[in-house]
Amino acid sequence: MREELPEGTAEILFIGNATLLIRYGQLTLLTDPNFLHRGQHAHLGYGLVTRRLTEPAVDVADLPHADLDAVVLSHLHGDHFDRVARRGLDSGLPFLTTPHAARFLRGLYGFRRAAGLRTWQSHTLEHGTSRVRVTSLPGRHAPGPTRWLLPPVMGSLLEFGDSAGPTRLVIYLTGDTLVFSGLREIAERVPDIHLAVVHLGGTTLPGGLTVTMDARQGSDLLDLVQPRQALPVHFDDYPVFRSSLEDFLEEAGRRGHGSRVLRCVAGERIRVSA
């Protein structure tokens, strides 16, 4: 039986990498579904692969499929949407993602309800008396001209509330972004973020190109958006991740963010509220 949560509270199950199961009221969202097992390879494009070092805390078959309302997908990379997820998720499940990823999901993989959101475009989901507005936020997966070599990425703003009431809880999913000038608009337009889910890892491609936030950039993001709490994800799961969780915790603590940062290992649940 589904446990009832206190009003204005979300429960988050950390499955691994950037995969979360978020429950608020009657709504259930899945983020960046990565269900590869230890030893299986994620495809990053251009022939690049990386081998998973960890197990997901939950198998795709064990998800509460009947309760899933949508998948929020930051971008189309093999460590965020993989062949296990593709086979295990219902093709009628809504996806909220970038226009680039939505075209592939509909045309190549048969997920007919995939919707592409342009930056700052929103889509609202309701289930019973619960509501979430999902807004696409700026993100940049690589510096300068090299960003055209990687798939477009989006951050996501999740604004939860009751169908007829105000927003009660605001969660920011950074997606696989670097810190760049476009993130300042998030800080300006969304001054009160209850939880930032920070994609880290310092992912480094052959040739030394870093394409996700490392400890320093993750702490820069906290300096910029000043969330009430932060949940680090996307670390230590693949060999291309060169910046560890411990690196981030040390740097964030040095800058005075230690009390903001939540520790949550794969398989654990946390609750967040305003």
DOGU-153918 format. One record per atom (N, C-alpha, C): residue number from 1; atom name; x negated, y, z negated. Coordinates in steps of 0.1 Angstrom, whole numbers, plus 2048, in hexadecimal, padded with zeros to 3 digits. Each point is the difference from the previous one (the first is absolute). Layout:
n|atom|east|north|up
NUM|CA|X|Y|Z
...
END
This chain:
n|atom|east|north|up
1|N|7F7|7F4|800
1|CA|809|80C|800
1|C|7F7|80C|800
2|N|804|80A|808
2|CA|7F8|80D|801
2|C|801|808|7F3
3|N|7F5|803|7FA
3|CA|7FF|808|7F4
3|C|804|80E|803
4|N|808|806|7F8
4|CA|804|80E|802
4|C|7F5|809|7FA
5|N|7FB|80A|807
5|CA|7F6|809|7FC
5|C|806|80D|7F9
6|N|7F9|806|7F7
6|CA|805|80D|7FB
6|C|802|80A|80C
7|N|809|809|7FE
7|CA|803|80A|80A
7|C|7F3|808|803
8|N|7FD|803|80D
8|CA|7F5|808|804
8|C|7F3|7F9|7FF
9|N|800|7F2|7FF
9|CA|7F4|7F8|7FF
9|C|7FE|7F7|80C
10|N|7F4|7FF|804
10|CA|7FD|7F6|80B
10|C|7F6|7F6|7FA
11|N|802|7F3|804
11|CA|7F7|7F5|7FC
11|C|7F8|7FD|80D
12|N|7F3|7FF|7FE
12|CA|7F7|7FD|80B
12|C|7F8|7F3|7FE
13|N|801|7F7|809
13|CA|7F8|7F4|7FF
13|C|7F5|801|80A
14|N|7F3|800|7FB
14|CA|7F4|801|809
14|C|7FD|7F2|805
15|N|802|7FD|80D
15|CA|7FE|7F3|805
15|C|7F1|7FE|805
16|N|7F9|80B|803
16|CA|7F3|800|805
16|C|7FD|809|80B
17|N|7F4|804|802
17|CA|7FC|80A|80B
17|C|809|80C|7FE
18|N|808|803|80B
18|CA|809|80C|7FE
18|C|80F|7FB|800
19|N|802|7F4|7FC
19|CA|80E|7FA|801
19|C|806|801|7F2
20|N|80B|808|800
20|CA|808|802|7F4
20|C|80E|7FC|802
21|N|807|7FB|7F6
21|CA|80E|7FE|800
21|C|806|80A|7F6
22|N|807|80A|805
22|CA|805|80B|7F8
22|C|80F|7FF|7FE
23|N|805|7FF|7F4
23|CA|80E|7FF|7FD
23|C|805|80C|7F8
24|N|80A|806|805
24|CA|807|80C|7F9
24|C|80F|7FE|801
25|N|806|7FF|7F5
25|CA|80F|7FE|800
25|C|803|7F3|808
26|N|808|802|80B
26|CA|804|7F5|808
26|C|7F7|7FF|80D
27|N|7F6|809|801
27|CA|7F8|800|80C
27|C|7F3|7F8|7FD
28|N|7FB|7F9|80B
28|CA|7F3|7F9|7FF
28|C|7F9|803|80D
29|N|7F3|805|7FF
29|CA|7F8|803|80B
29|C|7F3|7F8|7FF
30|N|7FB|7FC|80C
30|CA|7F3|7F9|801
30|C|7F7|809|808
31|N|7F3|801|7FB
31|CA|7F7|809|807
31|C|7F5|7F7|806
32|N|7FB|804|80C
32|CA|7F4|7FB|807
32|C|7FE|7F1|7FD
33|N|809|7F8|806
33|CA|800|7F1|7FD
33|C|7F4|7F9|805
34|N|7F7|7FC|7F7
34|CA|7F4|7F9|803
34|C|800|7F3|7F7
35|N|803|7F5|807
35|CA|802|7F3|7F9
35|C|7F6|7F6|805
36|N|7F5|804|806
36|CA|7F5|7F7|803
36|C|7FB|7FA|7F4
37|N|7FB|7F3|801
37|CA|7FA|7FA|7F4
37|C|7F1|801|801
38|N|7F9|7FD|7F5
38|CA|7F2|800|7FF
38|C|7F9|7F8|80B
39|N|7F7|806|807
39|CA|7F9|7FA|80B
39|C|806|802|80E
40|N|80D|805|800
40|CA|806|803|80D
40|C|7FB|80E|805
41|N|800|802|80D
41|CA|7FB|80C|806
41|C|80B|80A|804
42|N|7FD|80D|7FC
42|CA|809|80B|804
42|C|7F9|806|80D
43|N|808|803|80A
43|CA|7FC|806|80C
43|C|801|80F|7FF
44|N|7F5|807|803
44|CA|7FF|80F|7FF
44|C|7FF|807|80E
45|N|801|7F8|80A
45|CA|7FF|806|80E
45|C|7F2|800|805
46|N|7FF|800|80E
46|CA|7F3|801|807
46|C|7F8|7F3|7FC
47|N|806|7F5|7FD
47|CA|7F9|7F4|7FD
47|C|7FB|7FF|7F2
48|N|802|80B|7F8
48|CA|7FC|800|7F2
48|C|809|7F8|7F7
49|N|7FA|7F7|7F8
49|CA|808|7F9|7F6
49|C|7FA|801|7F2
50|N|807|7FE|7F6
50|CA|7FB|7FF|7F2
50|C|807|7F6|7F9
51|N|7F9|7F8|7F7
51|CA|805|7F5|7FA
51|C|805|803|7F2
52|N|80C|7FC|7FC
52|CA|806|803|7F3
52|C|7F8|7F9|7F5
53|N|7FD|807|7F6
53|CA|7F9|7FA|7F4
53|C|809|7FC|7F5
54|N|80D|804|800
54|CA|809|7FE|7F5
54|C|80D|7F9|805
55|N|808|7FB|7F6
55|CA|80D|7FB|803
55|C|80A|80A|7FD
56|N|80B|801|808
56|CA|80B|809|7FC
56|C|807|7FA|7F4
57|N|805|808|7F8
57|CA|806|7FC|7F3
57|C|80E|7F9|803
58|N|806|802|80C
58|CA|80D|7FB|803
58|C|7FF|7FB|80F
59|N|805|7F5|803
59|CA|801|7FC|80E
59|C|80C|806|807
60|N|7FF|802|80D
60|CA|80B|807|807
60|C|80D|7F8|7FE
61|N|7FF|7F3|7FF
61|CA|80C|7F8|7FF
61|C|807|802|7F3
62|N|7F8|805|7F6
62|CA|806|802|7F2
62|C|805|80E|7FE
63|N|800|808|80A
63|CA|806|80E|7FE
63|C|80F|7FF|7FE
64|N|806|809|7FA
64|CA|80F|801|7FF
64|C|806|805|80D
65|N|7FF|7F7|80A
65|CA|804|805|80E
65|C|80E|806|800
66|N|80A|7FA|7F9
66|CA|80D|804|800
66|C|802|80F|7FB
67|N|7F6|803|7F7
67|CA|801|80E|7FA
67|C|7F8|80A|807
68|N|7F7|7FC|80A
68|CA|7F8|80A|806
68|C|808|80A|809
69|N|7FE|80D|7FE
69|CA|807|80A|807
69|C|7F8|805|80C
70|N|7F2|800|7FE
70|CA|7F8|805|80B
70|C|7F1|7FE|7FD
71|N|7F8|801|80A
71|CA|7F2|800|7FF
71|C|7FA|80D|804
72|N|7F8|806|7F7
72|CA|7F9|80C|803
72|C|7F2|7FD|804
73|N|7FC|802|80D
73|CA|7F4|7FC|806
73|C|7F8|80C|804
74|N|7F4|802|7FA
74|CA|7F8|80C|802
74|C|7FA|800|80E
75|N|7FC|7F4|806
75|CA|7FA|7FF|80D
75|C|7FF|7F1|804
76|N|7FC|7FE|80C
76|CA|800|7F3|806
76|C|7F1|7FB|800
77|N|7FC|7FB|7F5
77|CA|7F3|7F9|7FE
77|C|802|7F3|7FA
78|N|7F7|7F6|802
78|CA|802|7F3|7FC
78|C|7FF|7FE|7F1
79|N|7FB|809|7F8
79|CA|800|7FF|7F2
79|C|80C|807|7FA
80|N|809|805|809
80|CA|80D|807|7FB
80|C|80C|7F9|806
81|N|7FF|7FA|80B
81|CA|80B|7F8|806
81|C|7F9|7F4|807
82|N|802|7F4|7FC
82|CA|7F8|7F5|805
82|C|809|7F5|806
83|N|7FA|7F6|805
83|CA|808|7F6|807
83|C|809|7F8|7F6
84|N|7FC|7FE|7F4
84|CA|808|7F9|7F6
84|C|80C|809|7FD
85|N|7FF|80D|7FE
85|CA|80B|808|7FE
85|C|809|800|80C
86|N|7FA|800|80C
86|CA|808|801|80C
86|C|809|7F4|802
87|N|7FB|7F4|7FC
87|CA|808|7F4|801
87|C|80A|7FF|7F4
88|N|7FD|805|7F5
88|CA|808|7FE|7F4
88|C|80B|80A|7FD
89|N|7FF|80C|806
89|CA|80A|80A|7FE
89|C|80B|7FF|80A
90|N|80C|803|7FC
90|CA|80C|800|809
90|C|7FE|80B|80B
91|N|803|7FC|80C
91|CA|7FE|80A|80B
91|C|80B|80B|800
92|N|80A|7FE|7F8
92|CA|80A|80B|7FE
92|C|7FD|809|7F5
93|N|7F5|7FE|7F9
93|CA|7FC|809|7F5
93|C|7FC|80E|805
94|N|805|80B|7FA
94|CA|7FC|80D|805
94|C|7F1|802|7FC
95|N|7F9|807|809
95|CA|7F2|804|7FD
95|C|800|810|802
96|N|7FA|807|7F7
96|CA|7FE|80E|801
96|C|7F1|802|802
97|N|7FB|805|80B
97|CA|7F2|800|803
97|C|7FD|80B|80A
98|N|7F4|800|806
98|CA|7FC|80A|80A
98|C|807|7FC|80D
99|N|802|80A|809
99|CA|806|7FD|80D
99|C|7F8|7F5|808
100|N|7F2|801|7FF
100|CA|7F8|7F6|806
100|C|803|7F2|7FB
101|N|800|7FE|7F3
101|CA|803|7F3|7FA
101|C|80E|7FB|804
102|N|809|80A|800
102|CA|80E|7FC|802
102|C|802|7FA|80E
103|N|7F9|806|80A
103|CA|801|7FB|80E
103|C|7FB|7F1|801
104|N|7F4|7FE|7F9
104|CA|7FB|7F2|800
104|C|809|7F6|7F8
105|N|805|805|7F5
105|CA|809|7F7|7F8
105|C|80D|7FC|808
106|N|805|80A|807
106|CA|80D|7FD|807
106|C|7FC|7F8|80D
107|N|7F7|805|808
107|CA|7FD|7FA|80D
107|C|7F8|7F3|800
108|N|7F7|7FF|7F7
108|CA|7F7|7F4|800
108|C|804|7F6|7F6
109|N|805|804|7F5
109|CA|802|7F7|7F5
109|C|80F|7FD|7FD
110|N|809|808|806
110|CA|80E|7FD|7FF
110|C|807|806|7F3
111|N|7F9|809|7F9
111|CA|807|806|7F5
111|C|808|80C|805
112|N|80C|7FD|803
112|CA|809|809|808
112|C|804|80D|7F8
113|N|7FF|800|7F3
113|CA|804|80B|7F8
113|C|7F4|809|7FC
114|N|7F5|7FE|806
114|CA|7F4|808|7FD
114|C|803|80F|804
115|N|7FE|809|7F7
115|CA|802|80F|804
115|C|7F3|807|7FE
116|N|7FC|808|80A
116|CA|7F4|808|7FF
116|C|803|80E|7FB
117|N|7F9|804|7F6
117|CA|802|80E|7FA
117|C|7F4|809|804
118|N|803|80B|805
118|CA|7F5|80A|803
118|C|7FD|807|7F2
119|N|7F5|807|800
119|CA|7FB|806|7F3
119|C|80B|80A|7FB
120|N|804|7FE|7F4
120|CA|80A|808|7F9
120|C|80E|7FD|804
121|N|802|7F5|808
121|CA|80D|7FC|803
121|C|805|7F6|7F5
122|N|80C|800|7FD
122|CA|806|7F8|7F5
122|C|80A|7F6|805
123|N|802|7F5|7F8
123|CA|80B|7F6|802
123|C|805|7FC|7F2
124|N|80D|800|7FF
124|CA|806|7FD|7F3
124|C|806|7F2|800
125|N|7FD|7F9|7F5
125|CA|806|7F3|7FE
125|C|809|800|7F4
126|N|80B|7F9|800
126|CA|809|7FF|7F4
126|C|804|7F1|7FE
127|N|800|7FC|7F4
127|CA|805|7F3|7FC
127|C|809|802|7F4
128|N|80D|7FE|801
128|CA|808|802|7F5
128|C|800|80F|7FC
129|N|7FD|803|7F3
129|CA|7FF|80D|7FC
129|C|7F2|806|800
130|N|7F6|7F8|805
130|CA|7F2|805|800
130|C|7FC|805|80E
131|N|7F7|80A|800
131|CA|7FC|806|80C
131|C|7F1|803|800
132|N|7FA|7FE|80C
132|CA|7F2|805|801
132|C|7FE|807|80E
133|N|7FA|80B|7FF
133|CA|7FC|807|80C
133|C|7F2|7FE|803
134|N|7FC|7FA|80B
134|CA|7F3|7FD|804
134|C|7FB|80B|80A
135|N|7F6|807|7FD
135|CA|7FA|80A|809
135|C|7F2|7FD|804
136|N|7FE|801|80D
136|CA|7F2|7FE|805
136|C|7F7|80C|7FD
137|N|7F4|7FD|7FA
137|CA|7F7|80A|7FC
137|C|7F3|800|808
138|N|7F9|80B|801
138|CA|7F3|800|807
138|C|7F6|7F5|7FC
139|N|7F9|7FA|809
139|CA|7F6|7F7|7FD
139|C|7F6|7FF|80C
140|N|7F3|7FD|7FD
140|CA|7F6|7FF|80A
140|C|7F6|7F5|7FD
141|N|800|7F6|808
141|CA|7F9|7F4|7FD
141|C|7F1|800|803
142|N|7FB|80B|807
142|CA|7F2|801|804
142|C|7FD|80E|802
143|N|7F3|804|7FF
143|CA|7FC|80E|802
143|C|7FF|804|80E
144|N|803|80D|803
144|CA|7FD|805|80E
144|C|806|7F8|80B
145|N|7FA|800|80B
145|CA|805|7F9|80C
145|C|801|7F1|7FF
146|N|7F9|7FB|7F6
146|CA|801|7F1|7FE
146|C|80D|7FB|7FB
147|N|809|80A|7FC
147|CA|80D|7FC|7FB
147|C|808|7FA|80B
148|N|7FD|803|80D
148|CA|808|7FA|80B
148|C|7FC|7F1|802
149|N|7F6|7FB|7FA
149|CA|7FC|7F2|801
149|C|809|7F7|7F7
150|N|807|806|7F6
150|CA|807|7F9|7F6
150|C|80F|803|802
151|N|809|7F7|7FC
151|CA|80E|803|801
151|C|804|80C|7F7
152|N|80A|808|805
152|CA|805|80B|7F8
152|C|805|7FB|7F2
153|N|7FE|808|7F6
153|CA|804|7FC|7F2
153|C|809|80B|7FA
154|N|809|7FC|7F7
154|CA|808|80A|7F9
154|C|7FF|7FD|7F1
155|N|801|80A|7F8
155|CA|803|7FF|7F2
155|C|80F|800|7FF
156|N|806|7FC|7F5
156|CA|80E|800|7FE
156|C|804|806|7F3
157|N|80A|808|800
157|CA|806|806|7F4
157|C|80D|7F9|7FD
158|N|801|7FA|7F5
158|CA|80D|7F8|7FC
158|C|807|808|7F5
159|N|80B|806|803
159|CA|808|808|7F7
159|C|80D|7F8|7FC
160|N|7FF|7FA|7F4
160|CA|80B|7F8|7FB
160|C|80A|808|7F8
161|N|80D|7FB|801
161|CA|80A|806|7F7
161|C|80D|7F9|802
162|N|80B|805|7FB
162|CA|80D|7FB|801
162|C|806|806|80D
163|N|809|7F8|806
163|CA|806|805|80C
163|C|806|80E|800
164|N|806|803|7F5
164|CA|807|80D|7FF
164|C|7F9|80A|7F6
165|N|7F3|7FC|7FD
165|CA|7F9|809|7F6
165|C|7F3|805|806
166|N|7F8|806|7F7
166|CA|7F3|806|804
166|C|7F5|7F5|800
167|N|7F5|804|806
167|CA|7F4|7F7|800
167|C|7FB|7FE|7F1
168|N|7FE|7F4|7FC
168|CA|7FB|7FD|7F3
168|C|7F2|7FC|7FF
169|N|7FA|7FA|80B
169|CA|7F3|7FA|800
169|C|7F9|802|80D
170|N|7F4|805|800
170|CA|7F9|803|80C
170|C|7F3|7F8|800
171|N|7FE|7F7|80B
171|CA|7F4|7F8|801
171|C|7FA|804|80E
172|N|7F3|802|800
172|CA|7F8|802|80C
172|C|7F7|7F5|803
173|N|802|7F9|80B
173|CA|7F7|7F6|805
173|C|7F6|806|80A
174|N|7F3|800|7FD
174|CA|7F7|808|808
174|C|7FE|7FA|80E
175|N|802|7F2|801
175|CA|7FC|7FA|80D
175|C|7F1|800|801
176|N|7FA|7FA|80B
176|CA|7F2|800|802
176|C|7FB|80D|806
177|N|800|80A|7F7
177|CA|7FB|80D|805
177|C|7F3|804|7FA
178|N|7F9|809|806
178|CA|7F5|807|7FA
178|C|805|80D|7FB
179|N|7F8|807|7F7
179|CA|804|80D|7FC
179|C|7FD|80A|80B
180|N|80A|807|805
180|CA|7FD|80A|80A
180|C|80A|80C|7FE
181|N|7FF|80A|808
181|CA|807|80D|7FD
181|C|80F|7FE|800
182|N|805|7F6|808
182|CA|80E|7FE|801
182|C|807|7FC|7F3
183|N|7F8|7FA|7F7
183|CA|806|7FC|7F3
183|C|804|80C|7F7
184|N|7FA|80C|803
184|CA|803|80B|7F8
184|C|80F|804|801
185|N|806|7FD|80B
185|CA|80E|803|802
185|C|809|7F7|7F7
186|N|7FB|7F4|7FD
186|CA|807|7F7|7F6
186|C|800|807|7F3
187|N|7F5|805|7FB
187|CA|7FF|806|7F3
187|C|809|80C|7FF
188|N|801|808|80C
188|CA|808|80C|800
188|C|80F|7FD|800
189|N|804|7F6|808
189|CA|80E|7FD|802
189|C|806|7F6|7F5
190|N|7F7|7F9|7FA
190|CA|805|7F6|7F6
190|C|7F8|802|7F3
191|N|803|80A|7F8
191|CA|7F8|804|7F5
191|C|801|7F7|7F4
192|N|80A|7F7|7FF
192|CA|802|7F7|7F5
192|C|802|7F2|804
193|N|7F4|7F9|801
193|CA|800|7F2|804
193|C|7FF|7F8|7F3
194|N|809|7F7|7FE
194|CA|800|7F8|7F3
194|C|7F5|7F5|801
195|N|7FF|7FA|80C
195|CA|7F6|7F5|802
195|C|7FA|801|80E
196|N|7F2|800|800
196|CA|7F9|7FF|80D
196|C|7FA|7F2|801
197|N|804|7F9|80A
197|CA|7FA|7F2|803
197|C|7F4|803|80A
198|N|7F4|7FE|7FB
198|CA|7F4|805|807
198|C|7F9|7F5|807
199|N|7FF|800|80D
199|CA|7F9|7F6|808
199|C|7F1|803|800
200|N|7F9|7F7|7FB
200|CA|7F1|802|7FE
200|C|7F8|7F7|808
201|N|7F5|7FC|7FB
201|CA|7F7|7F5|806
201|C|7F4|805|807
202|N|800|80D|805
202|CA|7F5|805|808
202|C|7FD|7F6|80C
203|N|80B|7FC|807
203|CA|7FF|7F7|80B
203|C|7F5|805|80A
204|N|7F6|7F8|802
204|CA|7F5|804|809
204|C|7FF|7F6|80C
205|N|801|806|80C
205|CA|7FF|7F8|80C
205|C|7F2|7FF|805
206|N|7FD|7F7|809
206|CA|7F2|7FF|806
206|C|7FB|80D|805
207|N|7F4|803|7FD
207|CA|7FB|80E|803
207|C|801|80A|7F5
208|N|806|7FB|7F5
208|CA|801|809|7F4
208|C|80B|80A|7FF
209|N|80A|7FE|809
209|CA|80C|809|800
209|C|809|7FD|7F4
210|N|803|809|7F7
210|CA|809|7FE|7F5
210|C|80D|805|804
211|N|80B|7F8|7FE
211|CA|80D|803|805
211|C|80B|7FF|7F5
212|N|7FD|7FE|7F4
212|CA|809|802|7F5
212|C|7F9|807|7F4
213|N|808|805|7F7
213|CA|7FA|807|7F5
213|C|7F7|7F7|7F7
214|N|7F4|805|7FD
214|CA|7F8|7FA|7F6
214|C|802|806|7F2
215|N|7F8|7FE|7F6
215|CA|802|805|7F3
215|C|801|80F|800
216|N|7F6|806|807
216|CA|800|80F|800
216|C|80C|806|807
217|N|804|7FB|80B
217|CA|80B|805|807
217|C|80D|7FD|7F9
218|N|801|7F5|7FA
218|CA|80C|7FD|7F8
218|C|802|809|7F5
219|N|7F5|804|7F9
219|CA|800|80A|7F6
219|C|803|80E|805
220|N|7FB|803|80C
220|CA|803|80D|807
220|C|80F|801|802
221|N|807|7F5|804
221|CA|80E|800|802
221|C|808|803|7F3
222|N|7FB|7FA|7F5
222|CA|806|803|7F3
222|C|7FE|80E|7FC
223|N|7F5|806|803
223|CA|7FD|80E|7FE
223|C|80A|808|807
224|N|804|7FC|80D
224|CA|808|808|809
224|C|80F|7FF|7FC
225|N|805|7F4|7FF
225|CA|80F|7FF|7FE
225|C|804|7FF|7F2
226|N|7F7|7FD|7F6
226|CA|803|801|7F2
226|C|80D|7F8|7FD
227|N|800|7F3|803
227|CA|80C|7F8|7FC
227|C|800|7FE|7F1
228|N|80B|7FD|7FA
228|CA|801|7FD|7F2
228|C|7F8|7F3|7FD
229|N|802|7F6|809
229|CA|7F9|7F3|7FF
229|C|7FB|7FC|80D
230|N|7F6|7F7|800
230|CA|7FA|7FB|80C
230|C|7FE|7F1|7FF
231|N|804|7F8|80B
231|CA|7FE|7F2|800
231|C|7F6|7FD|80C
232|N|7F4|7FC|7FD
232|CA|7F6|7FC|80A
232|C|804|7F2|806
233|N|800|800|80E
233|CA|801|7F3|807
233|C|7F6|800|80B
234|N|800|7F5|808
234|CA|7F8|7FF|80C
234|C|7F1|800|7FD
235|N|7FC|7F7|7F8
235|CA|7F2|7FF|7FB
235|C|7FC|7F1|7FE
236|N|7F4|7FD|803
236|CA|7FA|7F3|7FC
236|C|806|7F4|806
237|N|80A|802|80A
237|CA|806|7F4|806
237|C|7F9|7FB|80C
238|N|7F8|809|807
238|CA|7F9|7FC|80C
238|C|7F2|805|800
239|N|7F7|7F9|807
239|CA|7F2|805|800
239|C|7FD|80E|806
240|N|809|804|808
240|CA|7FE|80E|806
240|C|803|80B|7F6
241|N|806|7FC|7F4
241|CA|802|80A|7F5
241|C|7F2|801|7F9
242|N|7FA|80C|801
242|CA|7F3|802|7FA
242|C|800|808|7F3
243|N|80B|805|7FC
243|CA|801|808|7F4
243|C|80A|7F9|7F6
244|N|7FB|7FC|7F5
244|CA|808|7F7|7F7
244|C|80A|808|7F7
245|N|809|7F9|7FA
245|CA|809|806|7F7
245|C|7F8|807|7F4
246|N|7F6|7F9|7FC
246|CA|7F8|805|7F4
246|C|7FA|80E|804
247|N|7FB|801|80D
247|CA|7FA|80C|804
247|C|80B|80C|7FF
248|N|80C|7FD|804
248|CA|80B|80A|7FF
248|C|803|803|7F2
249|N|801|7F6|7F8
249|CA|804|803|7F2
249|C|7F5|809|7F9
250|N|7F4|7FD|803
250|CA|7F5|808|7FA
250|C|800|80E|805
251|N|802|802|80D
251|CA|800|80E|806
251|C|80D|807|7FB
252|N|80C|7FA|800
252|CA|80C|807|7FC
252|C|7FF|803|7F1
253|N|7FA|7F8|7F8
253|CA|7FE|803|7F2
253|C|7F7|80C|7FE
254|N|7F5|800|808
254|CA|7F6|80B|7FF
254|C|807|80E|803
255|N|80A|800|809
255|CA|807|80C|804
255|C|80C|803|7F7
256|N|802|7F8|7F6
256|CA|80B|803|7F7
256|C|80E|7FA|803
257|N|7FF|7F6|80A
257|CA|80D|7FA|804
257|C|802|7F2|7F9
258|N|7F8|7FD|7F7
258|CA|801|7F2|7FA
258|C|80E|7FD|7FA
259|N|806|80A|7FA
259|CA|80D|7FD|7FA
259|C|80B|7FF|80B
260|N|7FE|804|80C
260|CA|80A|7FF|80B
260|C|800|7F2|806
261|N|7F4|7F9|7FF
261|CA|7FF|7F4|808
261|C|805|7F4|7F9
262|N|809|7F8|807
262|CA|806|7F4|7FB
262|C|7F7|7F4|805
263|N|7FE|7F7|7F7
263|CA|7F9|7F4|803
263|C|80A|7F5|802
264|N|800|7F9|80C
264|CA|80A|7F6|803
264|C|7F9|7F6|809
265|N|7FF|7F4|7FC
265|CA|7FA|7F6|808
265|C|80B|7F9|808
266|N|7FC|7F9|80B
266|CA|809|7F9|808
266|C|808|7F6|7F8
267|N|80D|800|802
267|CA|809|7F8|7F8
267|C|807|807|7F4
268|N|7FB|80B|7FC
268|CA|806|808|7F5
268|C|80A|80A|805
269|N|809|803|7F7
269|CA|80B|80A|803
269|C|7FE|80C|7F7
270|N|803|80C|805
270|CA|800|80C|7F9
270|C|80D|807|801
271|N|803|808|7F7
271|CA|80D|808|801
271|C|7FB|80F|7FF
272|N|806|808|809
272|CA|7FE|80E|800
272|C|80D|808|800
273|N|7FF|80B|7FA
273|CA|80C|809|7FF
273|C|7FB|80E|7FF
274|N|80A|809|802
274|CA|7FC|80E|7FF
274|C|7FF|804|7F1
END
